[in-house]
Amino acid sequence: MKAIKIKLKYGLNTNPKTKSISGTSRQSSSKGSVTNYHVRKTATGNEPGTAKRPTQAETHRKESQRVTRTSRAVTFNTDVRTGNVIKDKWKLPTQRTEPASGLRGCNAAHEGQQLVNEVLRVPVDMLFDMLFSGTSKFVERLHAKRNSTDLRLGIWKVNRDGLLTRELQVTVQLQASVGPKCARVTEYYTQRSCCKPGFLYSIDVKSVNAGIPYEDAFYVAIHYCMLRTADNNTELKVFAEVKFVKSTWAVIQMFIQKHAYEGLHEYFSDLLQELLIEIASPQRQVKRHFKY
């Protein structure tokens, strides 16, 4: 009885699973009973009935997802200088951009591996000049950054079939650990009959290599398709395929295809990155505003 009286007098807590806030207990004046003000803690440290507080890492992850979802909503006139943001700013999602009405006229088969499929914020004629002009400074800078040498840009000429053709020659560096360290590449460009300046450019390229093993056994067929969209941007698609002109062993063909496609993916990755930076430059925006 003495122990019970002490417990009632001082409000001692005999339950080890509970924690006391004030360390004391109070008597209820209305009922004369004893009430202990203890709060039972949950396993997460929150009081019963309260929502779990997000951690700092979860808050940062949700904020990153929100920024990613809205990164493509940047307007055209936003002044952004960093390379990563330039990529989100000047490259549009293909499914959100519709081509101009009645301009689906490319008669190419679009065979082989698709290396590029992007919509760029640049008029189609401007993109054509950047990639295929005989005096293109962009192509010169691109090959200089890739340590290519002896670049020769040909001009467009009309062939016997009435189509525009040109040649490009360049010496490229090879990344293979064994074998030759460089190769001489000659590319033959032909504009297809479906080309419509200002709307559509469909260009076939035959790329021939010299100075490497089995150089006469294959060539690389590349196709560029550049289509003007309804908002005066350009949908750029590039396809490539390794074609053999001589019979070779299957293991040799696999070796050639492996290294050829690796080189193509690397080149067009560099090409697209440089295009995004070039399109976002202030000089290009001035030309777009006043010329087109």
Residue frames as qw, qx, qy, qz and C-alpha x, y, z in Angstrom:
[[0.000, 0.883, 0.470, 0.000, 0.00, 0.00, 0.00],
 [0.329, -0.763, 0.100, 0.547, 2.86, 2.31, 0.78],
 [0.381, -0.114, 0.599, 0.695, 4.33, 1.79, -2.69],
 [0.181, 0.625, 0.675, 0.348, 0.99, 2.49, -4.33],
 [0.151, -0.918, -0.273, 0.243, 0.61, 5.73, -2.41],
 [0.370, -0.548, 0.334, 0.671, 4.09, 6.88, -3.49],
 [0.332, 0.206, 0.703, 0.595, 3.23, 6.10, -7.12],
 [0.050, 0.798, 0.574, 0.177, -0.01, 8.10, -6.94],
 [0.287, -0.854, -0.115, 0.418, 1.66, 10.99, -5.18],
 [0.247, -0.616, 0.418, 0.621, 4.62, 11.51, -7.50],
 [0.710, 0.608, 0.010, -0.355, 3.18, 10.10, -10.78],
 [0.309, -0.494, 0.755, 0.300, 6.00, 7.64, -11.37],
 [0.732, 0.424, -0.306, -0.436, 6.07, 5.89, -14.77],
 [0.635, -0.315, 0.704, -0.041, 6.44, 2.13, -14.43],
 [0.835, 0.467, 0.291, -0.015, 5.96, 1.35, -18.14],
 [0.488, -0.448, 0.427, 0.615, 9.42, 1.13, -19.85],
 [0.455, 0.371, 0.632, 0.506, 7.89, 1.42, -23.36],
 [0.077, 0.915, 0.336, 0.209, 6.74, 5.02, -22.86],
 [0.469, 0.114, -0.154, 0.862, 8.63, 8.29, -22.53],
 [0.172, -0.805, -0.470, 0.319, 7.59, 11.21, -20.37],
 [0.331, 0.734, 0.129, 0.578, 7.65, 14.81, -21.64],
 [0.210, -0.824, 0.159, -0.502, 7.61, 16.63, -18.32],
 [0.389, 0.230, -0.791, 0.412, 8.82, 13.82, -16.08],
 [0.200, 0.046, 0.648, -0.733, 5.82, 14.39, -13.74],
 [0.137, -0.433, -0.831, -0.322, 2.13, 13.54, -13.65],
 [0.226, -0.140, 0.168, -0.949, -0.89, 15.61, -12.80],
 [0.145, 0.343, 0.880, -0.295, -4.21, 14.81, -11.15],
 [0.091, -0.434, -0.561, -0.699, -7.42, 15.54, -12.96],
 [0.130, -0.019, 0.439, -0.889, -9.43, 18.02, -10.94],
 [0.609, -0.048, -0.233, -0.756, -12.73, 16.95, -12.48],
 [0.873, -0.089, -0.424, -0.226, -12.63, 13.22, -11.74],
 [0.568, -0.692, 0.406, -0.183, -9.98, 13.08, -9.07],
 [0.971, 0.081, 0.149, 0.167, -8.10, 10.44, -11.07],
 [0.404, -0.635, 0.428, 0.500, -4.45, 10.43, -11.95],
 [0.744, 0.656, 0.127, 0.012, -3.42, 11.10, -15.57],
 [0.594, -0.423, 0.382, 0.567, 0.14, 10.61, -16.82],
 [0.465, 0.833, -0.065, -0.293, 1.08, 12.87, -19.76],
 [0.515, -0.338, 0.686, 0.388, 3.21, 10.45, -21.69],
 [0.603, 0.616, -0.202, -0.464, 3.63, 10.35, -25.46],
 [0.833, -0.057, 0.529, 0.153, 4.27, 6.98, -27.04],
 [0.105, 0.665, -0.499, -0.546, 6.84, 7.32, -29.81],
 [0.912, 0.366, 0.072, -0.167, 6.50, 5.39, -33.03],
 [0.859, -0.083, 0.272, 0.426, 9.35, 3.51, -34.70],
 [0.510, 0.584, 0.189, 0.603, 10.02, 6.49, -37.03],
 [0.341, -0.137, -0.292, 0.883, 10.20, 8.99, -34.18],
 [0.222, -0.297, -0.252, -0.894, 6.87, 10.68, -35.07],
 [0.384, 0.025, 0.600, -0.702, 3.81, 10.97, -32.91],
 [0.290, 0.316, 0.901, 0.071, 0.87, 8.63, -33.64],
 [0.315, 0.778, 0.523, -0.149, -1.42, 9.93, -36.37],
 [0.051, 0.847, -0.218, -0.482, 1.17, 12.26, -37.95],
 [0.822, 0.567, -0.053, 0.009, 2.55, 11.88, -41.50],
 [0.823, -0.210, 0.150, 0.506, 6.13, 10.72, -42.04],
 [0.031, 0.912, -0.158, -0.377, 8.44, 13.64, -42.65],
 [0.838, 0.514, -0.048, 0.178, 10.45, 13.33, -45.93],
 [0.711, -0.417, 0.133, 0.551, 14.18, 13.11, -45.59],
 [0.001, 0.768, -0.248, -0.590, 16.54, 15.62, -47.18],
 [0.223, -0.187, 0.820, 0.494, 17.50, 13.10, -49.90],
 [0.268, 0.526, 0.803, 0.079, 13.83, 12.48, -50.81],
 [0.124, 0.871, 0.221, -0.422, 13.15, 16.21, -50.99],
 [0.093, -0.611, 0.512, 0.597, 16.17, 16.71, -53.29],
 [0.272, 0.077, 0.888, 0.362, 15.09, 13.81, -55.53],
 [0.252, 0.712, 0.647, -0.100, 11.54, 15.20, -55.94],
 [0.054, 0.854, -0.045, -0.515, 12.90, 18.64, -56.74],
 [0.191, -0.381, 0.711, 0.559, 15.23, 17.17, -59.39],
 [0.284, 0.362, 0.862, 0.212, 12.32, 15.33, -61.00],
 [0.183, 0.842, 0.406, -0.305, 10.26, 18.53, -61.06],
 [0.033, -0.743, 0.338, 0.577, 13.09, 20.43, -62.75],
 [0.265, -0.118, 0.845, 0.449, 13.58, 17.63, -65.29],
 [0.300, 0.574, 0.761, 0.022, 9.89, 17.63, -66.23],
 [0.158, 0.928, 0.242, -0.234, 9.91, 21.37, -66.83],
 [0.437, -0.479, 0.387, 0.656, 13.35, 21.69, -68.44],
 [0.339, 0.238, 0.675, 0.610, 11.91, 21.50, -71.96],
 [0.057, 0.853, 0.518, 0.002, 9.50, 24.36, -71.31],
 [0.350, -0.507, 0.081, 0.783, 12.29, 26.96, -71.65],
 [0.457, 0.827, 0.234, -0.229, 11.27, 29.70, -74.08],
 [0.756, 0.491, 0.113, 0.417, 13.21, 30.56, -77.21],
 [0.179, 0.845, -0.129, 0.487, 14.49, 33.90, -75.92],
 [0.734, -0.674, 0.063, 0.058, 15.88, 32.59, -72.63],
 [0.314, 0.793, -0.494, 0.167, 19.57, 33.47, -72.33],
 [0.893, -0.375, 0.250, 0.003, 21.30, 30.23, -71.31],
 [0.272, 0.799, -0.531, -0.077, 25.05, 29.73, -71.79],
 [0.479, -0.403, 0.777, -0.072, 25.84, 26.33, -70.28],
 [0.245, 0.251, -0.824, -0.445, 26.28, 23.38, -72.60],
 [0.045, 0.208, 0.964, -0.162, 23.92, 21.01, -70.75],
 [0.291, 0.579, 0.472, -0.598, 21.03, 23.46, -70.78],
 [0.266, 0.483, -0.441, -0.708, 21.71, 24.32, -74.42],
 [0.080, 0.018, -0.961, -0.263, 21.02, 20.71, -75.28],
 [0.098, 0.496, 0.813, -0.288, 17.59, 20.82, -73.57],
 [0.168, 0.642, 0.159, -0.731, 16.87, 24.26, -74.96],
 [0.297, 0.545, -0.433, -0.653, 17.69, 23.86, -78.63],
 [0.195, 0.049, -0.940, -0.274, 16.79, 20.20, -79.16],
 [0.606, -0.074, 0.139, -0.780, 13.05, 19.61, -79.13],
 [0.509, 0.015, 0.847, -0.153, 11.22, 16.33, -78.50],
 [0.029, 0.028, -0.748, -0.663, 10.30, 14.87, -81.88],
 [0.048, -0.477, -0.875, -0.068, 6.79, 13.81, -80.88],
 [0.026, -0.704, -0.418, 0.573, 5.84, 17.38, -79.94],
 [0.071, 0.561, -0.294, -0.771, 6.64, 18.92, -83.32],
 [0.698, 0.473, 0.534, -0.071, 4.55, 18.35, -86.43],
 [0.419, -0.023, 0.490, 0.764, 5.94, 18.74, -89.98],
 [0.260, 0.362, -0.080, -0.892, 4.64, 21.45, -92.24],
 [0.718, 0.369, 0.460, -0.370, 1.54, 20.45, -94.15],
 [0.794, 0.595, 0.076, -0.100, 2.15, 18.49, -97.36],
 [0.165, 0.828, -0.536, -0.021, 5.94, 18.26, -97.05],
 [0.716, -0.280, 0.640, -0.016, 6.34, 14.52, -96.44],
 [0.737, 0.626, -0.105, -0.231, 8.03, 13.89, -99.77],
 [0.158, -0.628, 0.753, 0.119, 11.31, 12.05, -99.05],
 [0.888, 0.257, -0.213, -0.315, 11.53, 9.09, -101.43],
 [0.229, 0.499, -0.814, 0.191, 14.45, 7.38, -99.67],
 [0.745, -0.212, -0.618, -0.135, 14.00, 3.97, -98.03],
 [0.368, -0.706, 0.380, -0.471, 15.66, 5.08, -94.74],
 [0.949, -0.039, -0.311, 0.038, 17.52, 1.79, -94.36],
 [0.555, 0.306, -0.520, 0.573, 20.22, 0.82, -91.88],
 [0.442, -0.449, -0.562, 0.536, 20.83, 2.01, -88.35],
 [0.032, -0.900, -0.236, -0.366, 19.27, 5.31, -87.31],
 [0.586, 0.021, -0.325, 0.742, 22.06, 7.47, -85.88],
 [0.004, -0.094, -0.217, 0.972, 20.21, 10.78, -85.43],
 [0.151, -0.595, -0.711, -0.344, 16.53, 11.58, -84.89],
 [0.249, -0.452, -0.389, 0.763, 16.17, 15.10, -83.51],
 [0.159, 0.857, 0.392, 0.294, 14.22, 18.31, -84.04],
 [0.508, -0.179, -0.111, 0.835, 16.50, 21.36, -83.93],
 [0.055, 0.881, 0.312, -0.352, 15.61, 25.03, -83.49],
 [0.182, -0.471, 0.446, 0.739, 17.09, 26.14, -86.80],
 [0.666, 0.550, -0.006, -0.504, 15.59, 26.71, -90.29],
 [0.917, 0.118, 0.358, 0.126, 16.21, 23.90, -92.73],
 [0.594, 0.755, -0.065, 0.272, 18.16, 26.08, -95.21],
 [0.157, -0.849, 0.445, -0.240, 20.49, 27.29, -92.46],
 [0.780, -0.341, 0.522, -0.040, 21.14, 23.72, -91.31],
 [0.862, 0.437, 0.191, 0.171, 21.85, 22.67, -94.89],
 [0.338, 0.858, -0.259, 0.287, 24.45, 25.44, -95.27],
 [0.456, -0.710, 0.503, -0.188, 26.09, 24.45, -91.98],
 [0.814, -0.170, 0.555, 0.010, 26.45, 20.80, -92.97],
 [0.753, 0.311, 0.507, 0.281, 26.86, 20.77, -96.75],
 [0.271, 0.954, -0.050, -0.119, 28.13, 24.13, -97.93],
 [0.821, 0.368, -0.118, 0.421, 31.43, 24.16, -99.80],
 [0.230, 0.555, -0.324, 0.731, 32.62, 26.96, -97.49],
 [0.683, -0.628, -0.298, -0.225, 31.19, 25.66, -94.21],
 [0.062, 0.620, -0.569, 0.536, 33.17, 26.93, -91.22],
 [0.768, -0.357, 0.298, -0.440, 31.15, 24.65, -88.98],
 [0.986, 0.142, -0.077, 0.034, 32.43, 21.50, -90.73],
 [0.503, 0.592, -0.429, 0.461, 35.98, 22.83, -90.56],
 [0.290, -0.572, 0.500, -0.582, 35.73, 23.41, -86.80],
 [0.922, -0.175, 0.141, -0.315, 34.12, 20.01, -86.27],
 [0.921, 0.264, -0.199, 0.208, 36.94, 18.13, -88.00],
 [0.245, 0.650, -0.462, 0.551, 39.55, 20.28, -86.30],
 [0.563, -0.499, 0.416, -0.510, 38.18, 19.29, -82.89],
 [0.979, -0.029, 0.163, -0.120, 38.31, 15.65, -83.95],
 [0.414, -0.601, 0.572, 0.375, 41.97, 16.05, -84.99],
 [0.749, 0.452, 0.449, 0.180, 41.15, 15.36, -88.65],
 [0.228, -0.585, 0.339, 0.700, 43.48, 16.81, -91.28],
 [0.109, -0.105, 0.703, 0.695, 43.66, 17.59, -95.01],
 [0.352, 0.566, 0.662, -0.343, 40.00, 18.55, -95.25],
 [0.021, -0.080, 0.509, 0.857, 38.75, 19.39, -98.74],
 [0.389, 0.506, 0.596, -0.487, 35.19, 20.58, -99.22],
 [0.221, 0.171, 0.679, 0.679, 33.85, 20.30, -102.75],
 [0.338, 0.242, 0.082, -0.906, 31.15, 22.47, -104.28],
 [0.624, 0.357, 0.648, -0.254, 27.85, 21.23, -105.65],
 [0.123, 0.342, -0.609, -0.705, 27.80, 20.36, -109.37],
 [0.795, 0.263, 0.155, -0.524, 25.12, 18.98, -111.67],
 [0.416, -0.230, 0.845, 0.245, 25.83, 15.44, -112.93],
 [0.097, 0.018, -0.764, -0.638, 24.56, 13.71, -116.07],
 [0.152, -0.479, -0.863, -0.041, 21.29, 12.78, -114.41],
 [0.127, -0.677, -0.212, -0.693, 20.57, 16.38, -113.50],
 [0.684, -0.665, -0.294, 0.063, 21.24, 15.83, -109.77],
 [0.020, -0.886, 0.354, -0.298, 23.51, 17.94, -107.58],
 [0.935, -0.148, -0.202, 0.251, 26.64, 16.14, -106.38],
 [0.009, -0.884, 0.397, -0.246, 29.81, 17.02, -104.46],
 [0.836, 0.043, -0.464, 0.291, 32.84, 15.37, -102.84],
 [0.390, -0.844, 0.278, -0.242, 34.51, 15.68, -99.46],
 [0.809, 0.207, -0.454, 0.310, 37.94, 14.33, -98.57],
 [0.370, -0.786, 0.327, -0.372, 39.50, 14.18, -95.10],
 [0.558, 0.224, -0.748, 0.281, 42.08, 12.21, -93.15],
 [0.667, -0.600, -0.016, -0.441, 40.58, 10.91, -89.89],
 [0.031, -0.487, 0.800, -0.349, 42.24, 9.49, -86.80],
 [0.771, -0.156, -0.568, -0.243, 41.48, 5.87, -85.85],
 [0.492, -0.618, 0.403, -0.463, 41.07, 4.72, -82.25],
 [0.975, -0.003, -0.218, -0.054, 41.96, 1.07, -82.83],
 [0.593, -0.700, 0.386, 0.100, 44.71, -0.30, -80.58],
 [0.584, -0.169, 0.658, 0.443, 46.22, -2.30, -83.46],
 [0.515, 0.586, 0.536, 0.322, 46.50, -1.56, -87.15],
 [0.318, 0.438, 0.148, 0.828, 46.69, 1.82, -88.92],
 [0.199, -0.440, -0.473, 0.737, 46.24, 5.00, -86.89],
 [0.265, 0.519, 0.028, -0.812, 44.59, 7.05, -89.65],
 [0.471, 0.360, 0.764, 0.253, 42.54, 6.59, -92.80],
 [0.059, 0.164, -0.293, -0.940, 41.73, 8.69, -95.86],
 [0.319, 0.505, 0.761, -0.253, 37.98, 9.10, -96.28],
 [0.073, 0.029, -0.437, -0.896, 36.25, 10.22, -99.48],
 [0.299, 0.463, 0.717, -0.426, 32.54, 10.99, -99.34],
 [0.011, 0.154, 0.607, 0.779, 30.34, 11.35, -102.43],
 [0.235, 0.398, 0.541, -0.702, 27.18, 13.39, -101.84],
 [0.040, -0.246, -0.704, -0.666, 24.06, 13.31, -104.04],
 [0.356, 0.167, 0.353, -0.849, 20.88, 15.32, -103.56],
 [0.280, 0.317, 0.902, 0.086, 17.84, 13.20, -104.40],
 [0.008, 0.353, 0.531, 0.770, 15.18, 14.41, -106.82],
 [0.339, -0.713, -0.609, -0.075, 12.71, 14.97, -103.97],
 [0.400, -0.286, -0.260, 0.831, 14.76, 17.85, -102.52],
 [0.031, 0.838, 0.395, 0.376, 12.85, 21.14, -102.17],
 [0.363, 0.172, -0.316, 0.860, 14.98, 24.05, -100.91],
 [0.286, -0.313, 0.165, -0.890, 13.34, 25.69, -97.93],
 [0.814, -0.202, 0.012, -0.545, 11.31, 22.56, -97.13],
 [0.958, -0.148, 0.244, -0.024, 13.14, 19.26, -97.61],
 [0.252, 0.710, -0.650, -0.097, 16.69, 18.02, -98.21],
 [0.959, -0.094, 0.254, -0.081, 17.26, 14.34, -98.90],
 [0.245, 0.791, -0.558, -0.056, 20.96, 13.54, -99.38],
 [0.996, -0.044, 0.001, 0.073, 22.71, 10.22, -100.02],
 [0.061, -0.833, 0.550, 0.006, 26.37, 9.79, -99.10],
 [0.971, 0.120, -0.169, 0.119, 28.75, 7.05, -100.19],
 [0.298, -0.851, 0.430, -0.054, 31.75, 6.96, -97.84],
 [0.916, 0.277, -0.234, 0.169, 34.86, 5.10, -99.04],
 [0.551, -0.772, 0.297, 0.109, 37.89, 4.44, -96.84],
 [0.738, 0.548, -0.323, 0.226, 41.52, 4.10, -97.92],
 [0.158, 0.608, -0.620, 0.469, 44.56, 2.95, -95.95],
 [0.600, -0.295, 0.573, -0.474, 42.83, 0.27, -93.88],
 [0.187, -0.085, 0.968, 0.145, 42.52, -3.53, -94.25],
 [0.229, 0.468, 0.847, 0.107, 39.78, -4.73, -96.64],
 [0.070, 0.460, 0.066, -0.883, 39.28, -1.16, -97.85],
 [0.297, 0.176, -0.573, -0.743, 37.97, -2.38, -101.23],
 [0.143, -0.209, -0.967, -0.028, 35.53, -4.88, -99.73],
 [0.117, -0.701, -0.677, 0.194, 32.96, -2.43, -98.35],
 [0.085, 0.335, 0.023, 0.938, 31.67, 1.13, -98.20],
 [0.024, -0.418, -0.683, 0.599, 29.32, 3.00, -95.86],
 [0.038, -0.525, -0.544, -0.654, 26.00, 4.32, -97.17],
 [0.110, -0.358, -0.504, 0.778, 24.71, 7.33, -95.19],
 [0.003, -0.606, -0.581, -0.543, 21.43, 9.14, -95.70],
 [0.057, -0.198, -0.363, 0.909, 20.49, 12.59, -94.37],
 [0.077, -0.633, -0.665, -0.389, 16.83, 13.64, -94.25],
 [0.135, -0.221, -0.324, 0.910, 16.13, 17.24, -93.18],
 [0.066, -0.603, -0.699, -0.379, 12.49, 18.32, -93.11],
 [0.078, -0.272, 0.156, -0.946, 11.04, 21.70, -92.24],
 [0.119, -0.423, -0.847, 0.300, 8.48, 21.57, -89.44],
 [0.020, -0.803, -0.536, -0.262, 5.35, 23.67, -89.01],
 [0.333, -0.917, -0.087, 0.203, 7.13, 26.09, -86.62],
 [0.434, 0.849, -0.273, 0.129, 10.10, 26.61, -88.98],
 [0.501, -0.600, 0.624, 0.022, 12.41, 24.22, -87.16],
 [0.544, 0.466, -0.645, -0.265, 14.14, 21.22, -88.73],
 [0.913, -0.208, 0.305, -0.175, 13.60, 17.51, -88.19],
 [0.260, 0.668, -0.688, -0.110, 16.98, 15.84, -88.77],
 [0.937, -0.117, 0.306, -0.121, 17.29, 12.11, -89.35],
 [0.227, 0.668, -0.689, -0.163, 20.44, 10.22, -90.30],
 [0.967, -0.030, 0.216, -0.135, 20.70, 6.56, -91.30],
 [0.118, 0.688, -0.699, -0.157, 23.81, 4.48, -92.08],
 [0.966, 0.028, 0.220, -0.131, 24.51, 1.00, -93.37],
 [0.254, -0.556, 0.721, 0.327, 27.70, -0.94, -94.12],
 [0.856, 0.435, 0.075, -0.271, 27.50, -2.51, -97.57],
 [0.563, -0.380, 0.652, 0.337, 29.91, -5.14, -98.90],
 [0.582, 0.660, -0.230, -0.415, 30.95, -5.21, -102.53],
 [0.456, 0.429, -0.779, -0.029, 33.26, -8.25, -102.26],
 [0.885, -0.299, -0.319, -0.161, 32.76, -11.65, -100.74],
 [0.100, 0.555, -0.661, 0.495, 34.52, -11.95, -97.37],
 [0.403, -0.157, -0.870, 0.235, 34.40, -14.33, -94.45],
 [0.415, -0.739, -0.453, -0.276, 31.58, -13.85, -91.97],
 [0.625, -0.563, -0.244, 0.483, 34.00, -13.17, -89.11],
 [0.373, 0.008, 0.157, 0.915, 35.68, -10.44, -91.17],
 [0.136, -0.575, -0.451, -0.669, 32.31, -8.86, -91.98],
 [0.551, -0.725, -0.411, 0.047, 31.39, -8.83, -88.29],
 [0.581, -0.353, -0.080, 0.729, 34.71, -7.18, -87.45],
 [0.196, 0.235, 0.302, 0.903, 34.24, -4.50, -90.12],
 [0.304, -0.667, -0.489, -0.472, 30.65, -3.78, -89.11],
 [0.598, -0.624, -0.384, 0.326, 31.51, -3.53, -85.42],
 [0.453, -0.319, 0.005, 0.833, 34.25, -0.94, -85.89],
 [0.090, 0.343, 0.438, 0.826, 32.41, 0.94, -88.63],
 [0.362, -0.721, -0.494, -0.325, 29.26, 1.45, -86.55],
 [0.574, -0.582, -0.272, 0.507, 31.29, 2.42, -83.50],
 [0.352, -0.089, 0.171, 0.916, 33.02, 5.11, -85.53],
 [0.087, -0.498, -0.517, -0.691, 29.71, 6.32, -86.99],
 [0.468, -0.743, -0.479, -0.005, 28.02, 6.63, -83.61],
 [0.532, -0.465, -0.121, 0.697, 31.00, 8.52, -82.22],
 [0.243, 0.122, 0.319, 0.908, 31.13, 10.92, -85.17],
 [0.212, -0.574, -0.501, -0.612, 27.44, 11.77, -85.20],
 [0.525, -0.683, -0.433, 0.267, 27.40, 12.17, -81.43],
 [0.411, -0.333, 0.028, 0.848, 30.11, 14.82, -81.79],
 [0.074, 0.304, 0.490, 0.813, 28.27, 16.34, -84.76],
 [0.328, -0.708, -0.566, -0.267, 25.01, 16.70, -82.85],
 [0.513, -0.632, -0.292, 0.501, 26.70, 18.20, -79.80],
 [0.321, -0.174, 0.193, 0.911, 28.52, 20.79, -81.90],
 [0.052, -0.485, -0.584, -0.648, 25.30, 21.57, -83.77],
 [0.393, -0.757, -0.519, 0.049, 23.49, 22.35, -80.53],
 [0.450, -0.547, -0.075, 0.702, 26.25, 24.71, -79.42],
 [0.238, 0.045, 0.418, 0.875, 26.47, 26.37, -82.84],
 [0.128, -0.616, -0.631, -0.453, 22.71, 26.88, -83.14],
 [0.423, -0.781, -0.414, 0.201, 22.58, 28.52, -79.72],
 [0.481, -0.140, 0.011, 0.865, 25.32, 31.03, -80.50],
 [0.119, 0.710, 0.267, -0.640, 24.22, 34.70, -80.65],
 [0.045, 0.389, -0.537, -0.747, 25.52, 35.05, -84.22],
 [0.013, -0.204, -0.924, -0.322, 23.21, 32.26, -85.42],
 [0.038, 0.645, 0.686, -0.334, 20.22, 33.80, -83.67],
 [0.079, 0.624, -0.073, -0.774, 20.85, 37.17, -85.34],
 [0.085, 0.181, -0.748, -0.633, 20.98, 35.50, -88.77],
 [0.005, 0.393, 0.919, 0.038, 17.81, 33.52, -88.04],
 [0.056, 0.673, 0.488, -0.554, 15.92, 36.66, -86.99],
 [0.154, 0.679, -0.142, -0.703, 16.87, 38.89, -89.90],
 [0.088, 0.308, -0.773, -0.547, 17.43, 36.44, -92.77],
 [0.169, -0.213, -0.936, -0.224, 14.61, 33.97, -92.34]]
